Amino acid sequence: MNLRDIMTRDVQCIRPDDTVQEAAEIMRIADVGALPVCEPDGIVVGMLTDRDIVRRATAKGLEPISVKVRDVMTCDVVRLLESQDVLDAAQLMDIRQVRRLLVVRPDGRLVGIVSLDDLAHHPELRELAGTTLNRVSQSYEPGQRRPADG
C-alpha cells in the first residue's frame, strides 16, 4: 500500500514568517498538534509542533506574538513521496521517533501528512500501527542501541 492511499490531504500549513501565536491559534482551531511550515509556493521547509512552541519559545520566556515560526520550528523533518510504501513510513517513524511524516511531491511541495492515526484507520495496518506506536513511545538514550539495530 502506498502513502497516497492512506495519507491525510488538505493539510493546513503555516509560513516561516508567521508568528508563533498565529500558529498556535491555527493549531487550536484545527485541533492539531503540528503544522507543516511551507513557503508561499508550497515547498516544505520544516514542521512546527506544540512541543516546539513549549520548549523553544514558552520555556525561554519568548513572546509568542513576536517570535517567528522560523525561529522555533524543526527544520530537519522527514519527507516521503506519496508513491512510497506504508512500511517505509512506519520504519522511518520508528527510527526518527516521530508520529507523523510529511508527504511531498518530487519537487518538495506538500501533498499531505501520514500519521500513526492514518495507519490505525486501516484494518490491514492496525497491527503495524500498534507496533510502530509502541516503538515510537519508547525512549532511548543517545547512542543506545535499539532492538531493531540488532
C-alpha positions in Angstrom: 0.0 0.0 0.0 1.3 3.5 -0.9 1.2 6.6 1.2 -1.2 8.2 -1.2 -3.8 5.6 -0.2 -3.8 6.5 3.5 -2.4 10.0 4.0 -4.3 13.0 5.2 -4.7 15.5 2.4 -5.6 19.2 2.5 -3.3 19.9 5.4 -3.1 23.4 6.9 0.3 25.0 6.6 2.0 27.9 8.4 4.6 30.2 6.8 8.1 30.7 8.3 7.4 34.5 8.9 4.1 33.9 10.7 4.2 34.3 14.5 4.1 31.5 17.0 0.8 33.0 18.3 -0.7 32.7 14.8 0.5 29.1 14.6 -0.9 28.2 18.0 -4.3 29.7 17.1 -4.4 27.6 13.9 -3.5 24.5 15.9 -6.2 25.3 18.4 -8.9 25.8 15.7 -7.8 22.8 13.7 -7.3 20.7 16.9 -3.9 19.5 15.7 -0.5 19.4 17.5 1.7 20.1 14.4 1.7 22.2 11.3 4.0 21.9 8.3 5.9 25.0 7.6 5.8 25.9 3.9 7.0 28.7 1.7 4.2 30.5 -0.3 4.9 28.2 -3.2 4.2 25.1 -1.1 7.7 23.9 -0.6 8.2 22.4 2.8 10.9 24.0 5.0 10.0 22.5 8.4 7.5 21.5 10.9 6.1 23.3 14.0 4.8 21.2 16.8 3.2 22.2 20.1 6.3 20.7 21.7 8.5 23.1 19.7 6.4 26.0 20.9 6.7 24.9 24.6 10.4 24.0 24.5 11.8 26.7 22.2 9.6 29.7 22.9 7.4 29.5 26.1 10.1 27.8 28.3 12.5 30.5 27.3 10.1 33.3 28.0 9.8 34.4 24.4 6.7 36.4 23.4 4.5 34.3 21.0 3.1 37.4 19.4 6.6 38.5 18.2 8.5 35.2 17.8 8.5 33.9 14.2 7.8 30.3 13.3 11.2 30.0 11.6 12.9 30.7 15.0 11.3 27.7 16.8 10.4 25.2 14.1 12.1 21.9 13.5 14.0 22.1 10.2 15.2 18.5 9.9 11.9 16.8 9.0 11.4 13.6 7.2 9.8 13.9 3.8 8.4 11.0 1.8 6.9 10.7 -1.6 3.3 9.8 -1.9 4.3 6.8 -4.1 6.4 5.3 -1.2 5.2 2.3 0.7 3.5 2.5 4.1 6.2 0.2 5.5 8.8 2.8 4.7 6.8 5.4 6.7 6.4 3.1 9.7 10.1 2.3 9.6 11.1 6.0 9.5 8.7 6.8 12.3 10.4 4.2 14.4 13.9 5.3 13.5 13.2 9.0 13.9 10.9 8.6 16.9 8.1 10.6 15.4 4.3 10.1 15.0 3.8 11.9 11.7 5.7 12.4 8.5 5.3 14.9 5.6 4.3 13.6 2.2 5.6 15.7 -0.7 5.8 15.7 -4.5 9.2 15.2 -6.1 9.6 19.0 -6.3 9.2 19.3 -2.5 5.6 20.6 -2.4 3.5 19.3 0.4 0.6 17.0 -0.6 -0.2 15.5 2.8 0.8 14.1 6.1 0.8 10.4 7.2 0.4 9.7 10.9 0.1 6.7 13.1 -3.6 7.5 13.3 -3.8 7.2 9.5 -2.2 3.7 9.7 -4.6 2.7 12.5 -7.7 3.6 10.4 -7.0 0.8 8.0 -7.8 -2.6 9.4 -4.9 -4.3 7.5 -2.5 -1.8 9.0 -3.6 -1.8 12.6 -1.0 -4.3 13.8 1.7 -2.2 12.1 0.3 0.9 13.7 0.3 -0.6 17.1 3.9 -1.9 16.8 5.1 1.4 15.5 3.3 3.3 18.2 4.9 1.1 20.9 8.4 1.6 19.4 8.0 5.4 18.9 6.7 5.7 22.5 9.9 4.1 23.9 12.7 6.4 24.9 16.3 5.7 24.1 19.4 7.4 25.5 21.7 8.9 22.8 24.0 6.3 21.5 21.9 3.4 23.0 21.3 0.6 20.5 17.6 0.0 19.8 16.2 -3.5 19.4 15.8 -3.0 15.6 19.5 -2.2 15.4 20.4 -5.8 16.4 
